[in-house]
Structure formats: C-alpha cells, structure tokens
Amino acid sequence: MPMSPFPSSRSVFSAMKATQPERTPLFRKESNGSVYRLPSLIYIPGENVFLAFAEKRKNESDAESAGLVLRRGIYKTGYVSWEGVQSLHDICLRNHCMMNPCPVYEEVTKTLFLFFNCVPIGVTEERMRKWGNSSKLCYSTSGDCGKTWGPAIDITDVTSGIRNLATFFVSPGHGIQTQCGKLVIPAYVYVAKFWCIRWWSTKARTFYIYSEDQGSRWRASERIEKHECSESELAEIMSEDGQRMLYCNARSPSKKRVEALMLNVGGEFKIADKSRKLKESEKGGCSGSVVGFPGLEQPGQERRHWLLFSHPTKKERRDLGIYLNKSPLMSEAWSKPWVIHDGPAGYSDLADCKDANTFAILFESGAETPYEEINFCLFTVEDVMENINKKKSLFSRFRK
C-alpha cells in the first residue's frame, strides 16, 4: 500500500489537553495597512496541488478590495511547498474590483472554475442594497491547476429570474462537484419586499448556482425562504438508505446557524431550520465552512457520511473550532468543537484531501484582530475525534 503524502498531526502532548495542528501563514497584513481576507481553499486530487485564494484589501473595510490573489501549494516529500503570491487582477472586468473567491474543480474535463463577483470600483454592498444591483457574477477557468487563467466570463443573466432582487454575491469559500457530476456554487441574494422603501426592507436569502453539463450552462436555484441567511457552503451527504442529498450550512443574523437539506441539485430546500447545536457569532454572524466525506467504519454499523464544520466558537469571533457530525440528518448530532486557534478568528475554508482521512483548513486569525494573517493547517479526522472531548490547556483558557 503506498504511503499517504500527508503526515499525521497527532498529538505528542498530554492526553488530557487538546492540541492544535501546526500552521503555515500564507498571507499577512502588510506594513501599509493592506490586509488579506475571505480565505478560499481547494485541493486538486491526483495533482497534489492546493490552491489558496484570498481577497486583498487596502484596509479592513469591505469596500476597499484591491483584487484576488492566489498561492499554489505543491506537495513534496512530506510537506507542502508554497509558491509566491500570484495576483489575479488581469482577469477582472475593467473598472471593477474582484470579490468573494469560490473555486470548484470539474474532474472529467480537469477544469478549475473560479467564481467571483465583479463590482464597480467604489460601489459598496450597502449602496446596492438601497439603490439597485451593480454586482456581476463572473468566472474564470484554468486547465493547468491555477498557473494560467482565461478571461472573466460574465453570467449575471442567470440571476434574472430571482424575484425582487436588490443585489447578490457568491459566497466566499468553495463549491462542490456531486457524485453524478453536477457543479454547485453557493451564493446569496438580498431581496427587497417593498421597492419604494428598500433601504430597510432588504433581507438576505441563501441560494446556489449549478451546472448539469460540466460548466457549459449555469442556473440559479430556489432560495431558502424560511429564515434570513446569507453566506453558505454545501456538501453532498448520503442517508442510511443510500439516498444522496445536499446539505447547506448558512450564516444567519440570529444566534443560531441555519441548516438546510434538498433532495437533489436544482430542487427546493425541503428542510431549513435553525441549528440545534451550532451557534452564530454576534453582529450579523460570520462565515463558516463545511465538507462532507465517507466516515470511518464503525463496528456493527454501515459506513456513513460525516460532516466537518469550522467557525469561531465564541460570539465575538474568537477561538476557531472544528466540529464533527457523524449523523448529518440530525442537527443535534454535532460534537463539541476542537479549538485550533485561541484568540481572534474570522472566516475559514475547509478542504477534503481525499486521502487517508486528511483535511486542510485556511483561516483568518491574529493576536489582536482576526485580520492579521491567513493560516493553513493539515489535520486528520482522527485528530478531530481525539481532541473534541479534551480540555483546553490552562494557558489557553486565560489567554486574551
């Protein structure tokens, strides 16, 4: 049996204390005040390549995007070797800025799609919510694992059927390809109930963009109507009777995350409710990440699909944690979190490495604010299981 290229990050410390995986900083706040936000991570199976995307900003303001950047990570003899920062400014529409990276890999054609929004320079989300949409839905493709990219393709027309649209955005993070080959990209829309007073009547709703023909044509799904929710990620899961379905985990302005299920890509959200276990951050919430995967074999049980979820564990965006759910159809089945970073933390993105139960995460963190750096970590599902019930060290409990 060939050895896995991914080293285990099992703890060598006391069995009574939770440990944290080794991290590699990929993007750091610059001396001129520029920061990197909205981490987006994808692993390309068979090529041993990680692609780590981020949005560069002139400062921490959401309206000061300077474009998207990329770092490619190449596995070499037991570690990931990272190339330098690559700017993607050349694929942006003229007089626009790129926002919200969301890649997906089409395995049959070996094509990498990068979805993003192009917004006119100086136009803010708040302005579009009040006065109408200026955001464009675009993607670019790469046939060489991110070394080169094609021009931006504008497919904003796919949102033309969305009722009462004020503006919309791709959810930063990653898309998925289902077992039957459909491509799915998470997104969210602001809808206006009363157009004459839209500045206070707009509400966010989660939906997704999907393709059934390897990315040739794209469509918009129905949206979650029951609860207000925005940025999300999706995962394909399988029930005990073998039925495949899509699971959605979305950001919410309430105290709980929103979890939803649909029976097939393109169908409606059959179930959408507030999570029984997963709490949301305060002040409008925080984006999180979810991945689905075949779980470990359990004695006397059929092999099931499991979920991993990453999100700050504190309401004030602190202490990034990874949660495990061995029964994805049950919201109450989420575990306690394994805290992998103590201190300020923000957005994160998980990636399944498709090998030896190994996963990766890219996340915002810092000592004083969540926007000081974006770090990369490798870990295994065994690491999660070993640490979710361990206690934090005395030092980390009192660390500020």
KEVEXTI-263535 format. One record per residue (C-alpha): chain; x, y, z. Coordinates in pm, 1 decimal, m for minus. Example, Ala and Ser with C-alpha at 12.3 -4.5 7.8 and 13.67 -1.06 7.14 Angstrom:
KEVEXTI-263535
vexmar,u,v,w
A,1230.0,m450.0,780.0
A,1367.0,m106.0,714.0
end
This chain:
KEVEXTI-263535
vexmar,u,v,w
A,0.0,0.0,0.0
A,150.8,337.5,m98.9
A,221.2,579.1,182.6
A,m3.2,882.1,221.5
A,163.5,1209.0,115.3
A,2.4,1382.0,411.5
A,170.7,1346.5,750.2
A,m49.7,1288.2,1053.2
A,m67.3,1573.6,1301.3
A,m142.1,1350.8,1603.3
A,m68.3,1498.9,1940.4
A,254.1,1425.4,2123.6
A,146.2,1615.9,2432.3
A,m62.1,1520.4,2732.2
A,m372.6,1315.0,2657.4
A,m566.2,1540.6,2894.1
A,m512.9,1859.6,2691.8
A,m639.5,1947.3,2347.4
A,m364.4,2017.6,2097.7
A,m353.4,2234.1,1788.2
A,m221.8,2148.8,1440.3
A,93.3,2305.6,1303.0
A,12.6,2611.8,1094.8
A,171.3,2788.2,799.0
A,97.5,3161.0,746.3
A,21.2,3221.4,377.0
A,m96.4,3583.3,380.7
A,m1.7,3851.9,635.0
A,m110.1,4209.2,697.4
A,130.3,4445.8,524.5
A,307.8,4747.4,671.4
A,100.0,4983.3,452.6
A,m220.0,4856.7,615.2
A,m326.4,4617.3,338.4
A,m494.9,4303.2,469.0
A,m596.9,3967.5,322.9
A,m947.8,3839.1,382.7
A,m1202.6,3578.2,271.7
A,m984.4,3263.0,255.9
A,m1079.3,3011.3,m10.3
A,m915.2,2668.8,m38.0
A,m933.3,2380.1,m282.2
A,m730.6,2061.0,m323.9
A,m697.3,1901.2,m667.6
A,m682.8,1520.8,m633.8
A,m429.2,1342.7,m849.6
A,m220.1,1656.1,m891.1
A,m118.1,1702.1,m524.5
A,m191.5,2074.3,m555.8
A,m352.8,2311.4,m308.3
A,m487.4,2645.5,m427.1
A,m528.5,2909.7,m156.4
A,m719.4,3222.2,m261.6
A,m779.8,3544.1,m70.0
A,m917.0,3891.6,m127.3
A,m657.5,4165.5,m84.7
A,m790.1,4488.6,64.7
A,m634.8,4829.8,111.2
A,m762.3,4817.1,470.1
A,m1012.7,4616.7,674.3
A,m1313.6,4784.7,510.2
A,m1536.0,4564.5,291.7
A,m1542.6,4842.9,30.1
A,m1164.8,4858.2,m22.2
A,m1097.7,4543.5,m227.3
A,m776.0,4550.8,m429.5
A,m847.8,4221.0,m607.0
A,m797.1,3848.7,m562.3
A,m465.7,3673.0,m503.3
A,m356.5,3310.2,m513.7
A,m85.9,3085.4,m373.3
A,m25.1,2735.1,m509.9
A,92.8,2466.8,m270.7
A,282.3,2167.6,m409.5
A,326.0,1854.8,m202.8
A,687.1,1740.2,m183.2
A,817.6,1453.6,28.7
A,610.9,1502.5,338.4
A,537.0,1873.5,331.8
A,359.2,2139.8,127.4
A,586.9,2376.8,m63.1
A,414.0,2707.8,m127.8
A,481.2,2926.2,m429.7
A,470.1,3305.0,m411.5
A,163.2,3526.9,m421.8
A,2.6,3549.5,m766.6
A,m226.0,3842.5,m848.8
A,m542.0,3767.3,m1047.3
A,m605.8,4132.4,m1133.8
A,m567.3,4069.9,m1509.2
A,m884.3,3859.0,m1529.9
A,m1104.4,4124.0,m1367.8
A,m1352.8,4328.9,m1570.2
A,m1230.3,4678.9,m1649.4
A,m1304.5,4944.1,m1383.4
A,m1426.6,4674.8,m1145.0
A,m1282.2,4501.3,m841.0
A,m1291.1,4125.7,m777.2
A,m1453.6,3992.5,m461.5
A,m1557.8,3666.5,m292.7
A,m1344.8,3384.6,m443.7
A,m1516.7,3045.9,m478.1
A,m1341.4,2768.8,m679.2
A,m1471.7,2430.4,m792.3
A,m1290.4,2155.4,m985.2
A,m1458.0,1964.6,m1269.0
A,m1290.9,1622.7,m1260.2
A,m1390.9,1489.2,m1605.0
A,m1251.5,1780.0,m1807.7
A,m989.2,1862.2,m1541.8
A,m1103.6,2223.8,m1544.8
A,m1075.8,2455.3,m1246.7
A,m1352.5,2716.1,m1222.6
A,m1302.8,3026.0,m1009.2
A,m1625.1,3213.6,m937.2
A,m1623.3,3570.2,m805.8
A,m1814.4,3896.4,m813.0
A,m1705.9,4198.4,m1012.4
A,m1828.2,4523.3,m857.0
A,m1766.3,4875.6,m994.6
A,m1484.1,5044.4,m806.4
A,m1619.1,5246.3,m515.0
A,m1964.3,5083.3,m505.7
A,m2049.9,4930.5,m167.4
A,m2284.1,4647.8,m72.2
A,m2494.0,4892.8,130.3
A,m2538.2,5118.3,m171.3
A,m2654.7,4828.7,m390.1
A,m2898.2,4710.3,m123.7
A,m3055.1,5057.2,m126.7
A,m3033.5,5165.7,m488.8
A,m3006.2,4853.3,m702.1
A,m2762.1,4590.9,m822.2
A,m2424.5,4665.9,m982.4
A,m2265.0,4330.4,m895.4
A,m2174.1,4093.8,m1178.2
A,m2142.7,3716.5,m1146.6
A,m1826.3,3601.7,m1323.2
A,m1595.8,3305.4,m1350.0
A,m1258.0,3224.4,m1500.0
A,m1118.4,2881.8,m1585.8
A,m776.8,2719.7,m1563.0
A,m660.5,2397.9,m1726.6
A,m321.8,2383.6,m1551.8
A,m410.8,2388.3,m1181.8
A,m411.6,2765.1,m1149.0
A,m89.4,2855.0,m1330.2
A,m276.2,3044.7,m1602.0
A,m631.7,3174.1,m1626.3
A,m876.0,3261.3,m1901.6
A,m1066.5,3591.1,m1921.9
A,m1361.8,3662.1,m1694.8
A,m1692.9,3529.5,m1826.1
A,m1998.3,3727.8,m1715.4
A,m2302.5,3508.3,m1641.4
A,m2503.0,3761.0,m1439.5
A,m2808.2,3680.7,m1653.7
A,m2858.8,3354.1,m1462.3
A,m2994.0,3564.0,m1173.6
A,m3252.9,3742.9,m1390.1
A,m3531.0,3514.0,m1268.3
A,m3473.9,3587.6,m898.2
A,m3776.0,3773.7,m767.5
A,m3730.4,4115.0,m601.1
A,m3351.7,4108.5,m633.6
A,m3168.5,4405.3,m482.6
A,m2815.9,4262.5,m516.8
A,m2635.9,3928.4,m485.4
A,m2295.8,3775.4,m415.3
A,m2106.4,3449.2,m447.5
A,m2033.9,3301.0,m105.9
A,m1657.5,3304.2,m40.7
A,m1520.8,2954.3,13.3
A,m1552.2,2655.4,m218.8
A,m1804.3,2487.5,m445.9
A,m1855.5,2114.1,m492.2
A,m1899.4,1855.4,m765.5
A,m2155.3,1590.8,m676.9
A,m2107.8,1220.4,m745.7
A,m2325.6,1248.5,m1057.0
A,m2108.1,1532.5,m1188.2
A,m2315.6,1842.7,m1114.9
A,m2127.2,2157.6,m1014.0
A,m2266.1,2364.6,m726.3
A,m2158.5,2716.2,m619.7
A,m2302.6,2873.0,m300.3
A,m2441.2,3226.6,m325.0
A,m2678.3,3467.4,m153.9
A,m2915.1,3738.9,m261.5
A,m3066.6,4045.8,m98.6
A,m3435.8,4068.0,m179.9
A,m3649.1,4378.2,m133.2
A,m4001.2,4329.8,m0.2
A,m4104.6,4690.2,m60.4
A,m3926.9,4860.1,m351.8
A,m4035.8,5210.5,m252.0
A,m3855.5,5179.9,85.2
A,m3595.3,4917.8,4.3
A,m3319.5,5064.0,226.2
A,m3466.1,4887.8,529.6
A,m3676.5,4614.0,369.1
A,m3396.8,4405.6,209.8
A,m3331.7,4062.4,357.9
A,m3059.5,3810.4,273.0
A,m3151.3,3469.6,132.6
A,m2922.7,3175.9,54.6
A,m2930.1,3004.6,m286.2
A,m2677.0,2844.9,m522.5
A,m2565.6,2838.3,m884.7
A,m2540.7,2498.0,m1052.7
A,m2445.0,2330.5,m1380.0
A,m2551.0,1990.0,m1511.3
A,m2321.3,1986.2,m1816.6
A,m1966.4,2029.2,m1681.4
A,m1991.8,2407.4,m1663.3
A,m2127.0,2491.2,m2008.9
A,m2455.5,2633.9,m1878.6
A,m2545.4,2765.0,m1535.1
A,m2872.8,2811.2,m1349.6
A,m2987.2,2964.1,m1021.7
A,m3164.1,2751.8,m762.2
A,m3459.3,2837.6,m544.1
A,m3367.1,3020.9,m224.9
A,m3417.2,2949.2,144.0
A,m3729.0,3145.1,237.7
A,m3799.5,3035.9,595.4
A,m3504.8,3212.8,760.4
A,m3283.1,3507.7,677.9
A,m2940.7,3369.0,584.8
A,m2652.7,3466.2,357.7
A,m2303.7,3318.0,306.4
A,m2309.5,2939.8,299.3
A,m2135.9,2623.2,189.2
A,m2279.6,2292.9,70.7
A,m2185.4,1927.1,99.5
A,m2322.2,1609.6,m54.7
A,m2429.3,1351.8,203.0
A,m2589.5,1008.6,188.9
A,m2870.7,885.4,411.5
A,m2880.3,542.6,573.8
A,m3093.9,409.3,287.2
A,m2838.4,525.7,29.0
A,m3017.7,837.9,m93.9
A,m2786.5,1125.3,m180.5
A,m2884.5,1481.4,m94.6
A,m2735.4,1826.7,m49.8
A,m2669.6,1972.6,293.8
A,m2639.6,2351.3,333.8
A,m2493.3,2539.3,632.5
A,m2556.5,2915.2,622.1
A,m2465.8,3231.2,809.8
A,m2751.7,3393.7,997.8
A,m2813.1,3725.2,1180.0
A,m2976.0,3526.8,1461.9
A,m2799.3,3338.3,1741.6
A,m2800.1,3005.7,1551.8
A,m2666.9,2886.7,1216.7
A,m2920.8,2781.0,953.0
A,m2907.1,2420.7,828.0
A,m3099.5,2305.3,520.0
A,m3146.9,1991.7,308.9
A,m3252.8,1937.1,m50.8
A,m3311.7,1601.2,m216.5
A,m3142.7,1685.7,m545.9
A,m2941.8,1961.1,m713.7
A,m3180.0,2217.4,m858.3
A,m3463.0,2116.8,m627.3
A,m3613.0,2320.0,m347.8
A,m3490.0,2325.9,9.8
A,m3718.9,2066.1,171.1
A,m3595.8,2136.4,523.1
A,m3448.1,2462.7,652.8
A,m3423.1,2545.0,1019.0
A,m3204.7,2698.8,1284.9
A,m2933.4,2465.2,1408.6
A,m2989.2,2299.1,1742.8
A,m2618.5,2296.0,1827.4
A,m2422.4,2538.3,1606.8
A,m2416.8,2892.9,1742.0
A,m2368.6,3205.2,1531.9
A,m2136.1,3497.6,1600.5
A,m2282.0,3830.2,1707.5
A,m2315.1,4145.7,1492.8
A,m2457.2,3972.7,1186.9
A,m2275.2,3642.4,1213.2
A,m1960.8,3503.9,1049.6
A,m1899.5,3280.6,750.6
A,m1814.6,2916.4,821.6
A,m1714.7,2613.9,616.0
A,m1846.4,2259.9,575.0
A,m1724.0,1943.7,399.0
A,m1886.2,1602.2,365.2
A,m1695.1,1275.1,341.3
A,m1732.5,897.6,392.7
A,m1688.7,848.2,766.2
A,m1472.1,593.2,940.7
A,m1602.5,238.8,962.2
A,m1775.9,174.3,1293.4
A,m1812.9,m176.2,1442.4
A,m2153.8,m319.9,1363.1
A,m2262.3,m19.6,1154.1
A,m2284.3,65.4,786.1
A,m2030.1,323.1,671.7
A,m2198.8,664.1,681.2
A,m2124.7,1010.1,550.1
A,m1993.8,1255.4,808.8
A,m1961.0,1633.9,814.0
A,m1691.8,1871.2,936.8
A,m1774.4,2234.7,1012.7
A,m1539.9,2523.3,1102.3
A,m1641.9,2851.0,1267.9
A,m1543.3,3077.2,1559.9
A,m1667.1,2916.6,1881.5
A,m1721.1,3247.1,2064.3
A,m1988.4,3501.0,1975.8
A,m1727.6,3778.1,1938.3
A,m1532.7,3594.4,1662.3
A,m1273.1,3419.1,1875.5
A,m1131.8,3067.9,1915.4
A,m1175.7,2896.6,1578.7
A,m1316.6,2546.6,1616.9
A,m1379.6,2236.6,1406.0
A,m1697.9,2038.5,1472.9
A,m1783.6,1679.7,1369.7
A,m2124.9,1534.6,1284.9
A,m2148.6,1156.5,1236.7
A,m2524.4,1172.3,1160.9
A,m2570.5,1467.8,921.5
A,m2950.4,1435.6,912.9
A,m2958.3,1514.0,1285.4
A,m2875.8,1872.6,1383.0
A,m2833.0,1770.5,1746.8
A,m2552.2,1528.7,1649.4
A,m2284.7,1799.3,1619.8
A,m1991.1,1744.3,1854.4
A,m1821.2,1993.7,2077.2
A,m1555.7,2192.4,1886.9
A,m1185.8,2120.9,1864.4
A,m1036.7,2468.5,1903.1
A,m741.9,2500.7,1664.6
A,m672.7,2870.9,1728.4
A,m705.9,3063.6,2055.3
A,m780.9,3431.2,2005.8
A,m941.7,3646.1,1734.4
A,m1057.3,3442.0,1432.7
A,m1284.7,3503.5,1135.5
A,m1367.3,3333.8,806.3
A,m1235.5,2986.1,726.4
A,m1248.8,2729.0,447.1
A,m1209.5,2350.9,470.5
A,m1081.1,2114.2,200.7
A,m1101.5,1735.0,178.1
A,m768.9,1594.7,61.7
A,m933.5,1265.6,m48.8
A,m654.0,1068.0,110.2
A,m615.0,886.4,443.5
A,m891.6,1090.2,610.2
A,m679.0,1404.3,574.1
A,m821.2,1755.8,557.8
A,m689.7,2110.9,533.7
A,m815.5,2445.3,655.6
A,m737.7,2805.5,562.4
A,m847.2,3063.5,817.9
A,m829.2,3426.9,929.0
A,m665.6,3483.0,1266.6
A,m447.0,3710.6,1473.9
A,m338.4,3817.3,1820.9
A,m535.1,4144.6,1836.7
A,m774.8,4121.8,1538.5
A,m885.5,3835.4,1309.3
A,m734.0,4005.9,1006.1
A,m361.9,3990.1,1081.8
A,m290.6,3675.8,880.8
A,m440.2,3379.4,696.1
A,m303.9,3042.7,808.5
A,m301.7,2693.9,655.4
A,m321.9,2368.2,854.6
A,m337.0,1996.3,779.4
A,m516.8,1755.1,1011.0
A,m691.6,1416.4,1009.5
A,m1039.9,1316.1,1116.7
A,m871.6,1112.5,1390.2
A,m718.2,1436.5,1518.6
A,m1065.2,1586.0,1544.4
A,m1206.1,1282.3,1725.1
A,m916.4,1275.1,1971.1
A,m943.6,1643.3,2059.2
A,m1315.2,1728.4,2065.1
A,m1356.1,1593.6,2417.4
A,m1023.2,1710.3,2558.0
A,m993.6,2012.8,2780.9
A,m817.9,2331.3,2678.0
A,m487.1,2393.2,2846.9
A,m481.0,2625.8,3148.4
A,m275.2,2876.0,2946.3
A,m520.5,2893.3,2656.3
A,m817.7,2938.7,2890.0
A,m676.2,3262.9,3026.2
A,m512.4,3383.1,2705.9
A,m650.8,3714.3,2581.6
end
